[in-house]
């Protein structure tokens, strides 16, 4: 009897954790190339956290709780965090898409300032963040979520080829409550069956 209660509680815990994860596609247009990443964050995570998890060496300045972080540079393109607006004519334009097929929309909210999703971007599963370096209006290229994120959560490009490091990374995300157990099991099954 006691073991069955533990199993039910564990199952409920896993269901709650899987409902809290959001996969977000990140598209970054540099002056000479475009890079993409698929990140798994907590549902409603802010854009600062999503870009940090994309591991693109972002440089930030912090302007307090109400304004949050300002994006200065990505992978050496842009300005250093000590002089975030070193070039008044070029900066990192910030765009978002919440639904498949939507056009890029210039973000009217910040990365993480304020206290709610009306004050900053909040991640949703299947959402997209886009960044374009240049003058106002520089957009990232038109990618869909499926162009960036493989259909199997945890699988990274090349899609369909699951590796042991991908499994280990996704188990770590599950342990942090940022991935669902069913996705972990599906990833292991794909690796085991080729």
Secondary structure by P-SEA (a helix, b strand, c coil): caaaaaaaaaaaaaaaaaaabbbbbbbbbcccbbbbbbbbccccccaaaaaaaaccbbbbbbcccccccccccccccccccccccccccccbbbbbbccccccccccccccccccccccbbbbcccbbbbbbcccccccccccccccccccccccccccccccaaaaaaaaaaaaaccccaaaaaaaaaaaaac
